């Protein structure tokens, strides 16, 4: 019988996840379907329950339901527990398992696709929302020399710095004004076509500026480029987090390179 998977979000029509998982399934010969489901803003848990009752085996979860997914999970992977957010659900006989593959996706894109070594590097993470929470532990595992979280609301950055420890520093955007090796934009500013009030001094000769947003150029990437940084968008992260979810469900690792290239084309 064909196994059913889905992505839940609101909105969801724009999602590239069905395309990505269809490509993975085709490539690895897995008998599965993957659909996009628009869950009502106040009806995420009911939508998931209906999907499970209809035979669903697993699901991805995107904006704005990652915290709701965390709440309905009966068991959590350690990385999801730490992140406080879930983007991957597996439905098994013994209940719902919640995981978070966003961080693994970012690290795979930075290190494998973009060939950046993060150990010993100075990293600036912009934003303190769900995406930032999800990537902090995997970033720390890479053992950077410095990790600074800068956020519009300083108290949220401070909260994360305290929660994750390891000498993470919290700052306002304006207070971060020395060069970093990697600057990751995990704010939602790009969604609104806005640029956080950043100092150009965060970019050095060899800085990589990475925007988690994908699909179009952003004011952040334009600003970084204008100040000499190399740039990358979040499409690779999107495909890599999907590959990690696919592996959790199917125990097969798809080849992501061809899928990223075809989405870019
Ligand atoms: P959240 O709503 O949880 O967090 C939003 C963050 O952005 C907060 O830190 C908020 O600051 C900050 N922010 C919002 N608007 C502005 C602004 N105009 N100027 C400066 N800061 C702002 O969102 P997520 O963390 O879930 O998502 C963040 C981004 O990451 C989105 O663009 C999303 O699409 C992308 N993403 C991409 C993924 C991928 O696979 N490529 C995976 C996950 C996310 P404050 O605390 O002050 O409100």
py3Dmol code that shows the C-alpha trace and the ligand (Angstrom):
import py3Dmol

protein = """\
ATOM      1  CA  UNK A   1       0.000   0.000   0.000  1.00  0.00           C
ATOM      2  CA  UNK A   2       1.257   3.506  -0.837  1.00  0.00           C
ATOM      3  CA  UNK A   3       2.337   5.385   2.305  1.00  0.00           C
ATOM      4  CA  UNK A   4       0.960   8.895   2.822  1.00  0.00           C
ATOM      5  CA  UNK A   5       2.915  11.937   3.996  1.00  0.00           C
ATOM      6  CA  UNK A   6       2.042  15.634   4.056  1.00  0.00           C
ATOM      7  CA  UNK A   7       3.140  19.124   5.010  1.00  0.00           C
ATOM      8  CA  UNK A   8       0.825  21.203   7.223  1.00  0.00           C
ATOM      9  CA  UNK A   9       0.934  24.993   7.178  1.00  0.00           C
ATOM     10  CA  UNK A  10      -1.117  28.178   6.800  1.00  0.00           C
ATOM     11  CA  UNK A  11      -0.639  29.389   4.103  1.00  0.00           C
ATOM     12  CA  UNK A  12       0.694  26.333   2.285  1.00  0.00           C
ATOM     13  CA  UNK A  13       0.018  26.738  -1.459  1.00  0.00           C
ATOM     14  CA  UNK A  14       3.536  28.164  -2.011  1.00  0.00           C
ATOM     15  CA  UNK A  15       5.275  25.177  -0.365  1.00  0.00           C
ATOM     16  CA  UNK A  16       7.981  23.415  -2.358  1.00  0.00           C
ATOM     17  CA  UNK A  17       7.970  20.408  -0.007  1.00  0.00           C
ATOM     18  CA  UNK A  18       5.612  18.249  -2.164  1.00  0.00           C
ATOM     19  CA  UNK A  19       7.942  18.757  -5.162  1.00  0.00           C
ATOM     20  CA  UNK A  20      11.029  17.966  -3.100  1.00  0.00           C
ATOM     21  CA  UNK A  21       9.617  14.787  -1.541  1.00  0.00           C
ATOM     22  CA  UNK A  22       8.212  13.602  -4.868  1.00  0.00           C
ATOM     23  CA  UNK A  23      11.716  13.970  -6.319  1.00  0.00           C
ATOM     24  CA  UNK A  24      13.253  12.076  -3.363  1.00  0.00           C
ATOM     25  CA  UNK A  25      10.661   9.270  -3.653  1.00  0.00           C
ATOM     26  CA  UNK A  26      11.213   8.932  -7.386  1.00  0.00           C
ATOM     27  CA  UNK A  27      14.980   8.915  -6.971  1.00  0.00           C
ATOM     28  CA  UNK A  28      14.996   6.264  -4.210  1.00  0.00           C
ATOM     29  CA  UNK A  29      12.078   4.151  -5.486  1.00  0.00           C
ATOM     30  CA  UNK A  30       9.898   4.696  -2.403  1.00  0.00           C
ATOM     31  CA  UNK A  31       6.175   3.964  -2.720  1.00  0.00           C
ATOM     32  CA  UNK A  32       4.714   7.082  -1.096  1.00  0.00           C
ATOM     33  CA  UNK A  33       2.651  10.202  -1.694  1.00  0.00           C
ATOM     34  CA  UNK A  34       3.235  13.651  -0.196  1.00  0.00           C
ATOM     35  CA  UNK A  35       0.591  16.369  -0.200  1.00  0.00           C
ATOM     36  CA  UNK A  36       0.200  19.939   1.105  1.00  0.00           C
ATOM     37  CA  UNK A  37      -2.562  20.410   3.690  1.00  0.00           C
ATOM     38  CA  UNK A  38      -3.912  23.830   4.680  1.00  0.00           C
ATOM     39  CA  UNK A  39      -4.789  23.491   8.373  1.00  0.00           C
ATOM     40  CA  UNK A  40      -7.136  26.095   9.908  1.00  0.00           C
ATOM     41  CA  UNK A  41      -5.259  28.456  12.224  1.00  0.00           C
ATOM     42  CA  UNK A  42      -7.223  27.107  15.197  1.00  0.00           C
ATOM     43  CA  UNK A  43      -7.443  23.521  13.946  1.00  0.00           C
ATOM     44  CA  UNK A  44      -3.919  22.121  13.541  1.00  0.00           C
ATOM     45  CA  UNK A  45      -4.305  19.211  15.998  1.00  0.00           C
ATOM     46  CA  UNK A  46      -7.650  18.160  14.461  1.00  0.00           C
ATOM     47  CA  UNK A  47      -6.190  18.273  10.930  1.00  0.00           C
ATOM     48  CA  UNK A  48      -3.285  16.081  11.969  1.00  0.00           C
ATOM     49  CA  UNK A  49      -5.627  13.653  13.782  1.00  0.00           C
ATOM     50  CA  UNK A  50      -7.774  13.342  10.633  1.00  0.00           C
ATOM     51  CA  UNK A  51      -4.673  12.659   8.537  1.00  0.00           C
ATOM     52  CA  UNK A  52      -3.467   9.967  10.951  1.00  0.00           C
ATOM     53  CA  UNK A  53      -6.950   8.372  10.991  1.00  0.00           C
ATOM     54  CA  UNK A  54      -6.820   8.269   7.171  1.00  0.00           C
ATOM     55  CA  UNK A  55      -3.527   6.333   7.299  1.00  0.00           C
ATOM     56  CA  UNK A  56      -0.926   9.148   7.286  1.00  0.00           C
ATOM     57  CA  UNK A  57       2.562   7.926   8.242  1.00  0.00           C
ATOM     58  CA  UNK A  58       4.352  11.217   8.794  1.00  0.00           C
ATOM     59  CA  UNK A  59       4.237  14.969   8.233  1.00  0.00           C
ATOM     60  CA  UNK A  60       6.276  18.115   8.003  1.00  0.00           C
ATOM     61  CA  UNK A  61       5.067  21.216   9.774  1.00  0.00           C
ATOM     62  CA  UNK A  62       5.716  24.787   8.740  1.00  0.00           C
ATOM     63  CA  UNK A  63       4.692  28.315   9.748  1.00  0.00           C
ATOM     64  CA  UNK A  64       2.809  28.891  12.041  1.00  0.00           C
ATOM     65  CA  UNK A  65       2.402  25.416  13.548  1.00  0.00           C
ATOM     66  CA  UNK A  66       5.881  24.361  14.732  1.00  0.00           C
ATOM     67  CA  UNK A  67       5.075  25.080  18.384  1.00  0.00           C
ATOM     68  CA  UNK A  68       1.654  23.427  18.091  1.00  0.00           C
ATOM     69  CA  UNK A  69       3.406  20.363  16.638  1.00  0.00           C
ATOM     70  CA  UNK A  70       5.756  20.379  19.622  1.00  0.00           C
ATOM     71  CA  UNK A  71       2.685  20.225  21.888  1.00  0.00           C
ATOM     72  CA  UNK A  72       0.934  17.309  20.148  1.00  0.00           C
ATOM     73  CA  UNK A  73       4.064  15.136  20.011  1.00  0.00           C
ATOM     74  CA  UNK A  74       3.952  12.348  22.593  1.00  0.00           C
ATOM     75  CA  UNK A  75       7.701  11.743  22.312  1.00  0.00           C
ATOM     76  CA  UNK A  76      10.419  14.197  21.250  1.00  0.00           C
ATOM     77  CA  UNK A  77      13.905  13.775  19.843  1.00  0.00           C
ATOM     78  CA  UNK A  78      16.500  15.522  22.049  1.00  0.00           C
ATOM     79  CA  UNK A  79      17.054  18.199  19.366  1.00  0.00           C
ATOM     80  CA  UNK A  80      13.309  18.953  19.149  1.00  0.00           C
ATOM     81  CA  UNK A  81      13.019  19.077  22.934  1.00  0.00           C
ATOM     82  CA  UNK A  82      15.862  21.610  23.072  1.00  0.00           C
ATOM     83  CA  UNK A  83      14.477  23.684  20.200  1.00  0.00           C
ATOM     84  CA  UNK A  84      10.938  23.820  21.645  1.00  0.00           C
ATOM     85  CA  UNK A  85       9.655  23.433  18.075  1.00  0.00           C
ATOM     86  CA  UNK A  86       8.862  20.480  15.797  1.00  0.00           C
ATOM     87  CA  UNK A  87       8.988  20.424  11.983  1.00  0.00           C
ATOM     88  CA  UNK A  88       8.782  16.654  11.449  1.00  0.00           C
ATOM     89  CA  UNK A  89       6.184  14.228  12.835  1.00  0.00           C
ATOM     90  CA  UNK A  90       6.238  10.433  12.568  1.00  0.00           C
ATOM     91  CA  UNK A  91       3.032   8.530  13.322  1.00  0.00           C
ATOM     92  CA  UNK A  92       3.719   5.118  14.822  1.00  0.00           C
ATOM     93  CA  UNK A  93       1.684   2.531  16.735  1.00  0.00           C
ATOM     94  CA  UNK A  94       3.113   3.881  20.000  1.00  0.00           C
ATOM     95  CA  UNK A  95       2.165   7.500  19.301  1.00  0.00           C
ATOM     96  CA  UNK A  96       3.442  10.685  17.651  1.00  0.00           C
ATOM     97  CA  UNK A  97       7.207  11.317  17.548  1.00  0.00           C
ATOM     98  CA  UNK A  98       8.299  14.945  17.066  1.00  0.00           C
ATOM     99  CA  UNK A  99      11.672  15.926  15.624  1.00  0.00           C
ATOM    100  CA  UNK A 100      13.303  19.090  14.307  1.00  0.00           C
ATOM    101  CA  UNK A 101      15.422  18.789  11.171  1.00  0.00           C
ATOM    102  CA  UNK A 102      15.904  22.538  10.475  1.00  0.00           C
ATOM    103  CA  UNK A 103      19.284  22.699  12.213  1.00  0.00           C
ATOM    104  CA  UNK A 104      20.619  19.596  10.478  1.00  0.00           C
ATOM    105  CA  UNK A 105      19.430  21.115   7.199  1.00  0.00           C
ATOM    106  CA  UNK A 106      21.270  24.384   7.793  1.00  0.00           C
ATOM    107  CA  UNK A 107      24.496  22.653   8.833  1.00  0.00           C
ATOM    108  CA  UNK A 108      24.376  20.309   5.816  1.00  0.00           C
ATOM    109  CA  UNK A 109      23.894  23.258   3.474  1.00  0.00           C
ATOM    110  CA  UNK A 110      26.661  25.352   5.034  1.00  0.00           C
ATOM    111  CA  UNK A 111      29.233  22.580   5.362  1.00  0.00           C
ATOM    112  CA  UNK A 112      28.496  20.157   2.493  1.00  0.00           C
ATOM    113  CA  UNK A 113      26.979  22.363  -0.214  1.00  0.00           C
ATOM    114  CA  UNK A 114      28.708  25.667   0.541  1.00  0.00           C
ATOM    115  CA  UNK A 115      31.928  24.037   1.842  1.00  0.00           C
ATOM    116  CA  UNK A 116      32.189  26.216   4.952  1.00  0.00           C
ATOM    117  CA  UNK A 117      33.968  24.953   8.040  1.00  0.00           C
ATOM    118  CA  UNK A 118      32.211  26.273  11.128  1.00  0.00           C
ATOM    119  CA  UNK A 119      34.666  25.056  13.783  1.00  0.00           C
ATOM    120  CA  UNK A 120      36.650  27.966  15.208  1.00  0.00           C
ATOM    121  CA  UNK A 121      34.600  30.513  13.236  1.00  0.00           C
ATOM    122  CA  UNK A 122      32.827  33.686  14.405  1.00  0.00           C
ATOM    123  CA  UNK A 123      29.104  33.246  13.806  1.00  0.00           C
ATOM    124  CA  UNK A 124      26.400  35.903  14.046  1.00  0.00           C
ATOM    125  CA  UNK A 125      22.825  34.613  14.169  1.00  0.00           C
ATOM    126  CA  UNK A 126      20.181  37.264  13.471  1.00  0.00           C
ATOM    127  CA  UNK A 127      16.768  36.544  15.033  1.00  0.00           C
ATOM    128  CA  UNK A 128      15.509  34.717  18.091  1.00  0.00           C
ATOM    129  CA  UNK A 129      12.314  33.084  16.815  1.00  0.00           C
ATOM    130  CA  UNK A 130      11.480  29.470  15.989  1.00  0.00           C
ATOM    131  CA  UNK A 131      14.045  29.115  13.199  1.00  0.00           C
ATOM    132  CA  UNK A 132      16.844  30.486  15.383  1.00  0.00           C
ATOM    133  CA  UNK A 133      15.935  28.134  18.256  1.00  0.00           C
ATOM    134  CA  UNK A 134      15.995  25.162  15.901  1.00  0.00           C
ATOM    135  CA  UNK A 135      19.508  25.827  14.620  1.00  0.00           C
ATOM    136  CA  UNK A 136      21.294  26.881  17.816  1.00  0.00           C
ATOM    137  CA  UNK A 137      22.206  23.452  19.150  1.00  0.00           C
ATOM    138  CA  UNK A 138      23.462  22.102  15.789  1.00  0.00           C
ATOM    139  CA  UNK A 139      25.504  25.307  15.361  1.00  0.00           C
ATOM    140  CA  UNK A 140      27.058  24.865  18.818  1.00  0.00           C
ATOM    141  CA  UNK A 141      27.930  21.250  17.970  1.00  0.00           C
ATOM    142  CA  UNK A 142      30.163  22.629  15.196  1.00  0.00           C
ATOM    143  CA  UNK A 143      32.239  24.339  17.936  1.00  0.00           C
ATOM    144  CA  UNK A 144      32.434  27.904  16.616  1.00  0.00           C
ATOM    145  CA  UNK A 145      34.891  30.281  18.319  1.00  0.00           C
ATOM    146  CA  UNK A 146      32.121  32.838  18.914  1.00  0.00           C
ATOM    147  CA  UNK A 147      28.349  32.698  18.616  1.00  0.00           C
ATOM    148  CA  UNK A 148      26.390  35.943  18.949  1.00  0.00           C
ATOM    149  CA  UNK A 149      22.582  36.166  18.715  1.00  0.00           C
ATOM    150  CA  UNK A 150      21.322  39.581  17.658  1.00  0.00           C
ATOM    151  CA  UNK A 151      17.620  40.341  17.764  1.00  0.00           C
ATOM    152  CA  UNK A 152      15.216  43.261  17.508  1.00  0.00           C
ATOM    153  CA  UNK A 153      13.868  42.376  20.963  1.00  0.00           C
ATOM    154  CA  UNK A 154      17.032  41.976  23.022  1.00  0.00           C
ATOM    155  CA  UNK A 155      15.325  40.044  25.842  1.00  0.00           C
ATOM    156  CA  UNK A 156      14.466  37.182  23.464  1.00  0.00           C
ATOM    157  CA  UNK A 157      18.110  36.893  22.386  1.00  0.00           C
ATOM    158  CA  UNK A 158      19.166  36.953  26.043  1.00  0.00           C
ATOM    159  CA  UNK A 159      16.675  34.218  26.848  1.00  0.00           C
ATOM    160  CA  UNK A 160      18.164  31.952  24.172  1.00  0.00           C
ATOM    161  CA  UNK A 161      21.736  32.752  25.214  1.00  0.00           C
ATOM    162  CA  UNK A 162      20.905  31.705  28.774  1.00  0.00           C
ATOM    163  CA  UNK A 163      18.998  28.612  27.676  1.00  0.00           C
ATOM    164  CA  UNK A 164      21.699  27.300  25.339  1.00  0.00           C
ATOM    165  CA  UNK A 165      24.754  28.487  27.317  1.00  0.00           C
ATOM    166  CA  UNK A 166      28.236  27.767  25.906  1.00  0.00           C
ATOM    167  CA  UNK A 167      29.243  31.427  26.116  1.00  0.00           C
ATOM    168  CA  UNK A 168      26.663  32.603  23.548  1.00  0.00           C
ATOM    169  CA  UNK A 169      26.371  36.396  23.634  1.00  0.00           C
ATOM    170  CA  UNK A 170      23.164  38.341  23.056  1.00  0.00           C
ATOM    171  CA  UNK A 171      23.095  41.749  21.342  1.00  0.00           C
ATOM    172  CA  UNK A 172      20.885  44.222  19.573  1.00  0.00           C
ATOM    173  CA  UNK A 173      21.408  44.483  15.804  1.00  0.00           C
ATOM    174  CA  UNK A 174      23.175  47.828  16.231  1.00  0.00           C
ATOM    175  CA  UNK A 175      25.565  46.496  18.902  1.00  0.00           C
ATOM    176  CA  UNK A 176      27.018  43.793  16.652  1.00  0.00           C
ATOM    177  CA  UNK A 177      29.679  45.776  14.787  1.00  0.00           C
ATOM    178  CA  UNK A 178      32.795  43.637  14.382  1.00  0.00           C
ATOM    179  CA  UNK A 179      33.491  41.202  11.494  1.00  0.00           C
ATOM    180  CA  UNK A 180      32.018  37.691  11.532  1.00  0.00           C
ATOM    181  CA  UNK A 181      32.908  34.727   9.316  1.00  0.00           C
ATOM    182  CA  UNK A 182      29.300  33.645   8.890  1.00  0.00           C
ATOM    183  CA  UNK A 183      26.191  35.831   9.330  1.00  0.00           C
ATOM    184  CA  UNK A 184      22.889  33.917   9.285  1.00  0.00           C
ATOM    185  CA  UNK A 185      19.637  35.820   8.867  1.00  0.00           C
ATOM    186  CA  UNK A 186      16.966  33.854  10.756  1.00  0.00           C
ATOM    187  CA  UNK A 187      14.650  36.846  11.168  1.00  0.00           C
ATOM    188  CA  UNK A 188      11.351  37.174   9.341  1.00  0.00           C
ATOM    189  CA  UNK A 189      12.436  40.635   8.082  1.00  0.00           C
ATOM    190  CA  UNK A 190      13.146  39.325   4.563  1.00  0.00           C
ATOM    191  CA  UNK A 191       9.569  38.037   4.314  1.00  0.00           C
ATOM    192  CA  UNK A 192       8.444  41.650   4.697  1.00  0.00           C
ATOM    193  CA  UNK A 193      11.134  42.933   2.312  1.00  0.00           C
ATOM    194  CA  UNK A 194      12.872  44.685   5.221  1.00  0.00           C
ATOM    195  CA  UNK A 195      16.487  44.993   6.339  1.00  0.00           C
ATOM    196  CA  UNK A 196      17.318  44.875  10.074  1.00  0.00           C
ATOM    197  CA  UNK A 197      19.444  47.874  11.172  1.00  0.00           C
ATOM    198  CA  UNK A 198      22.798  46.118  10.714  1.00  0.00           C
ATOM    199  CA  UNK A 199      26.273  47.601  10.806  1.00  0.00           C
ATOM    200  CA  UNK A 200      28.268  47.027   7.585  1.00  0.00           C
ATOM    201  CA  UNK A 201      31.227  46.253   9.864  1.00  0.00           C
ATOM    202  CA  UNK A 202      29.857  42.732  10.484  1.00  0.00           C
ATOM    203  CA  UNK A 203      31.053  41.805   6.975  1.00  0.00           C
ATOM    204  CA  UNK A 204      34.737  41.065   6.369  1.00  0.00           C
ATOM    205  CA  UNK A 205      36.615  40.003   3.232  1.00  0.00           C
ATOM    206  CA  UNK A 206      35.711  36.327   3.674  1.00  0.00           C
ATOM    207  CA  UNK A 207      32.238  36.568   5.265  1.00  0.00           C
ATOM    208  CA  UNK A 208      29.397  34.332   4.115  1.00  0.00           C
ATOM    209  CA  UNK A 209      25.989  35.997   4.512  1.00  0.00           C
ATOM    210  CA  UNK A 210      23.224  33.398   4.596  1.00  0.00           C
ATOM    211  CA  UNK A 211      19.503  34.222   4.445  1.00  0.00           C
ATOM    212  CA  UNK A 212      17.140  31.432   5.523  1.00  0.00           C
ATOM    213  CA  UNK A 213      14.545  32.970   3.225  1.00  0.00           C
ATOM    214  CA  UNK A 214      14.618  31.542  -0.296  1.00  0.00           C
ATOM    215  CA  UNK A 215      13.092  32.090  -3.697  1.00  0.00           C
ATOM    216  CA  UNK A 216      13.990  35.742  -4.185  1.00  0.00           C
ATOM    217  CA  UNK A 217      16.764  38.220  -3.499  1.00  0.00           C
ATOM    218  CA  UNK A 218      16.412  39.975  -0.160  1.00  0.00           C
ATOM    219  CA  UNK A 219      17.510  43.383   1.185  1.00  0.00           C
ATOM    220  CA  UNK A 220      19.819  41.473   3.573  1.00  0.00           C
ATOM    221  CA  UNK A 221      21.615  39.672   0.737  1.00  0.00           C
ATOM    222  CA  UNK A 222      21.834  42.905  -1.308  1.00  0.00           C
ATOM    223  CA  UNK A 223      23.291  44.748   1.688  1.00  0.00           C
ATOM    224  CA  UNK A 224      25.806  41.963   2.382  1.00  0.00           C
ATOM    225  CA  UNK A 225      26.878  41.798  -1.263  1.00  0.00           C
ATOM    226  CA  UNK A 226      27.316  45.574  -1.367  1.00  0.00           C
ATOM    227  CA  UNK A 227      29.742  45.244   1.551  1.00  0.00           C
ATOM    228  CA  UNK A 228      31.851  42.506   0.009  1.00  0.00           C
ATOM    229  CA  UNK A 229      30.321  39.342   1.491  1.00  0.00           C
ATOM    230  CA  UNK A 230      29.633  36.096  -0.363  1.00  0.00           C
ATOM    231  CA  UNK A 231      25.909  35.260  -0.193  1.00  0.00           C
ATOM    232  CA  UNK A 232      23.566  32.263  -0.152  1.00  0.00           C
ATOM    233  CA  UNK A 233      19.807  31.862   0.276  1.00  0.00           C
ATOM    234  CA  UNK A 234      17.933  29.187   2.254  1.00  0.00           C
ATOM    235  CA  UNK A 235      16.913  26.909  -0.613  1.00  0.00           C
ATOM    236  CA  UNK A 236      19.686  24.439   0.200  1.00  0.00           C
ATOM    237  CA  UNK A 237      18.570  24.389   3.851  1.00  0.00           C
ATOM    238  CA  UNK A 238      14.999  23.702   2.767  1.00  0.00           C
ATOM    239  CA  UNK A 239      16.034  20.697   0.662  1.00  0.00           C
ATOM    240  CA  UNK A 240      18.483  19.408   3.294  1.00  0.00           C
ATOM    241  CA  UNK A 241      15.924  19.580   6.153  1.00  0.00           C
ATOM    242  CA  UNK A 242      13.518  17.704   3.879  1.00  0.00           C
ATOM    243  CA  UNK A 243      16.184  15.052   3.197  1.00  0.00           C
ATOM    244  CA  UNK A 244      16.710  14.589   6.929  1.00  0.00           C
ATOM    245  CA  UNK A 245      12.932  14.145   7.436  1.00  0.00           C
ATOM    246  CA  UNK A 246      12.817  11.695   4.505  1.00  0.00           C
ATOM    247  CA  UNK A 247      15.621   9.699   6.126  1.00  0.00           C
ATOM    248  CA  UNK A 248      13.734   9.584   9.462  1.00  0.00           C
ATOM    249  CA  UNK A 249      10.637   8.199   7.732  1.00  0.00           C
ATOM    250  CA  UNK A 250      12.139   5.939   5.068  1.00  0.00           C
ATOM    251  CA  UNK A 251      15.680   5.113   6.363  1.00  0.00           C
ATOM    252  CA  UNK A 252      17.093   6.139   2.948  1.00  0.00           C
ATOM    253  CA  UNK A 253      19.213   9.230   2.279  1.00  0.00           C
ATOM    254  CA  UNK A 254      18.247  10.929  -0.982  1.00  0.00           C
ATOM    255  CA  UNK A 255      20.778  12.800  -3.119  1.00  0.00           C
ATOM    256  CA  UNK A 256      20.035  16.475  -2.555  1.00  0.00           C
ATOM    257  CA  UNK A 257      22.394  18.042  -5.113  1.00  0.00           C
ATOM    258  CA  UNK A 258      20.255  17.267  -8.153  1.00  0.00           C
ATOM    259  CA  UNK A 259      17.065  18.386  -6.382  1.00  0.00           C
ATOM    260  CA  UNK A 260      18.575  21.742  -5.346  1.00  0.00           C
ATOM    261  CA  UNK A 261      19.818  22.289  -8.903  1.00  0.00           C
ATOM    262  CA  UNK A 262      16.445  21.506 -10.456  1.00  0.00           C
ATOM    263  CA  UNK A 263      14.602  23.819  -8.019  1.00  0.00           C
ATOM    264  CA  UNK A 264      17.047  26.629  -8.844  1.00  0.00           C
ATOM    265  CA  UNK A 265      16.500  26.054 -12.544  1.00  0.00           C
TER     266      UNK A 265
END
"""
ligand_1 = """\
48
LIG
P 9.396 33.685 13.939
O 8.148 34.460 13.714
O 9.400 32.607 14.966
O 10.595 34.696 14.362
C 10.740 35.905 13.735
C 12.078 36.565 14.126
O 12.316 37.628 13.207
C 12.098 37.193 15.513
O 13.406 37.135 16.016
C 11.667 38.647 15.226
O 12.166 39.563 16.169
C 12.384 38.877 13.923
N 11.745 39.872 13.066
C 10.502 39.823 12.515
N 10.306 40.898 11.731
C 11.440 41.640 11.780
C 11.850 42.855 11.173
N 11.037 43.540 10.349
N 13.097 43.334 11.437
C 13.925 42.640 12.244
N 13.595 41.475 12.857
C 12.368 40.984 12.617
O 9.805 33.140 12.484
P 10.720 31.863 12.178
O 11.856 31.884 13.111
O 9.876 30.641 12.108
O 11.199 32.140 10.656
C 12.187 33.120 10.368
C 12.593 33.034 8.894
O 13.281 31.827 8.603
C 11.423 33.083 7.909
O 11.798 33.917 6.831
C 11.282 31.660 7.443
O 10.733 31.587 6.144
C 12.744 31.215 7.454
N 12.918 29.750 7.568
C 13.514 29.076 6.520
C 13.730 27.712 6.591
C 14.404 26.992 5.446
O 14.365 25.758 5.401
N 15.053 27.688 4.536
C 13.316 26.919 7.765
C 12.726 27.723 8.821
C 12.523 29.080 8.694
P 11.382 39.885 17.552
O 11.810 38.813 18.515
O 11.862 41.220 17.932
O 9.912 39.831 17.230
"""
view = py3Dmol.view(width=600, height=400)
view.addModel(protein, "pdb")
view.setStyle({"model": 0}, {"cartoon": {"style": "trace"}})
view.addModel(ligand_1, "xyz")
view.setStyle({"model": 1}, {"stick": {}})
view.zoomTo()
view.show()
